[in-house]
């Protein structure tokens, strides 16, 4: 598995290093050497940058998938899963607090009604 990570990492570095600036320098050298016509150079730069972006996305996806698989095998949770659980806990705490307040209000209201009823019964 580490070999997959290593290959993905190296591919990503290669793709990321081939930015527009690097592509332009490479094409300019090819034009100077007479290996490439100037009008074809711009199209080649655009294609190289586009391909580098595609490779970068593929590498990111591969690494993400490999990490997800490793998390599952090791029974680890991701930051997103932790944040989701924290959000669910906060929501449950709010509901519990509201239910507790409602229960106290209902209990207090019942007690008041009983006391009022007892006083009225005692006066008869």
C-alpha positions as CSV (number, residue, x, y, z in Angstrom):
1,X,0.0,0.0,0.0
2,X,2.9,2.4,0.8
3,X,4.1,1.8,-2.8
4,X,0.7,3.1,-4.1
5,X,1.0,6.2,-1.9
6,X,4.6,6.8,-3.1
7,X,3.7,6.5,-6.8
8,X,0.7,8.7,-6.4
9,X,2.7,11.3,-4.4
10,X,5.5,11.3,-7.0
11,X,3.0,11.6,-9.9
12,X,1.3,14.5,-8.1
13,X,4.6,16.3,-7.6
14,X,5.4,15.8,-11.3
15,X,2.0,17.1,-12.4
16,X,2.1,20.1,-10.1
17,X,5.6,21.1,-11.1
18,X,4.4,21.3,-14.7
19,X,2.7,24.6,-14.2
20,X,2.1,27.1,-16.9
21,X,5.4,28.8,-16.3
22,X,7.3,25.6,-16.6
23,X,5.4,24.6,-19.7
24,X,6.1,28.0,-21.3
25,X,9.8,27.7,-20.6
26,X,9.9,24.2,-22.1
27,X,8.0,25.3,-25.2
28,X,10.2,28.4,-25.7
29,X,13.3,26.1,-25.6
30,X,11.7,23.8,-28.2
31,X,10.9,26.9,-30.4
32,X,14.5,28.2,-30.0
33,X,15.9,24.8,-31.0
34,X,13.7,24.7,-34.1
35,X,11.9,21.7,-32.8
36,X,8.5,23.4,-32.6
37,X,6.8,26.2,-34.6
38,X,5.9,29.2,-32.6
39,X,2.1,29.1,-33.4
40,X,2.0,25.4,-32.2
41,X,3.7,26.4,-29.0
42,X,0.7,28.0,-27.3
43,X,-1.5,25.1,-28.1
44,X,1.1,22.8,-26.6
45,X,1.4,24.9,-23.5
46,X,-2.4,24.8,-23.0
47,X,-2.5,21.1,-23.5
48,X,0.3,20.5,-21.1
49,X,-1.3,22.6,-18.4
50,X,-4.6,21.0,-18.9
51,X,-3.1,17.5,-18.7
52,X,-1.2,18.4,-15.6
53,X,-4.4,19.6,-14.0
54,X,-6.1,16.3,-14.9
55,X,-3.3,14.2,-13.5
56,X,-3.3,16.3,-10.3
57,X,-7.0,15.6,-9.8
58,X,-6.5,11.9,-10.5
59,X,-3.7,11.8,-7.9
60,X,-5.8,13.6,-5.3
61,X,-8.7,11.2,-5.9
62,X,-6.5,8.2,-5.7
63,X,-4.9,9.4,-2.5
64,X,-8.2,10.3,-1.0
65,X,-9.6,6.8,-1.8
66,X,-6.6,5.1,-0.4
67,X,-6.8,7.1,2.8
68,X,-10.5,6.4,3.2
69,X,-9.8,2.7,2.8
70,X,-7.0,2.8,5.3
71,X,-9.2,4.7,7.8
72,X,-11.9,2.0,7.5
73,X,-9.4,-0.9,7.9
74,X,-8.0,0.7,11.0
75,X,-11.4,1.7,12.4
76,X,-10.4,5.4,12.3
77,X,-12.7,8.3,11.7
78,X,-12.1,11.3,9.5
79,X,-12.3,14.9,10.5
80,X,-15.6,15.3,8.6
81,X,-17.1,12.3,10.5
82,X,-16.0,13.9,13.8
83,X,-17.5,17.2,12.9
84,X,-20.7,15.5,11.8
85,X,-20.9,13.7,15.1
86,X,-20.2,16.9,17.1
87,X,-23.1,18.6,15.2
88,X,-25.4,15.7,15.9
89,X,-24.5,15.8,19.6
90,X,-25.1,19.6,19.8
91,X,-28.5,19.1,18.2
92,X,-29.4,16.3,20.7
93,X,-28.2,18.4,23.6
94,X,-30.6,21.2,22.4
95,X,-33.5,18.8,22.2
96,X,-32.7,17.4,25.6
97,X,-32.6,20.8,27.2
98,X,-35.9,21.8,25.6
99,X,-37.5,18.5,26.7
100,X,-36.2,19.0,30.2
101,X,-37.6,22.6,30.4
102,X,-40.9,21.4,29.1
103,X,-41.0,18.6,31.7
104,X,-40.2,21.1,34.5
105,X,-42.8,23.5,33.3
106,X,-45.5,20.8,33.1
107,X,-44.5,19.6,36.6
108,X,-44.5,23.1,38.1
109,X,-47.9,23.8,36.5
110,X,-49.4,20.6,37.9
111,X,-48.0,21.3,41.4
112,X,-49.5,24.8,41.3
113,X,-52.9,23.5,40.3
114,X,-52.8,20.9,43.1
115,X,-52.0,23.5,45.7
116,X,-54.7,25.8,44.4
117,X,-57.2,23.0,44.5
118,X,-56.2,22.0,48.1
119,X,-56.6,25.5,49.4
120,X,-60.0,25.8,47.8
121,X,-61.1,22.4,49.2
122,X,-59.9,23.4,52.7
123,X,-62.0,26.6,52.7
124,X,-65.3,24.7,52.2
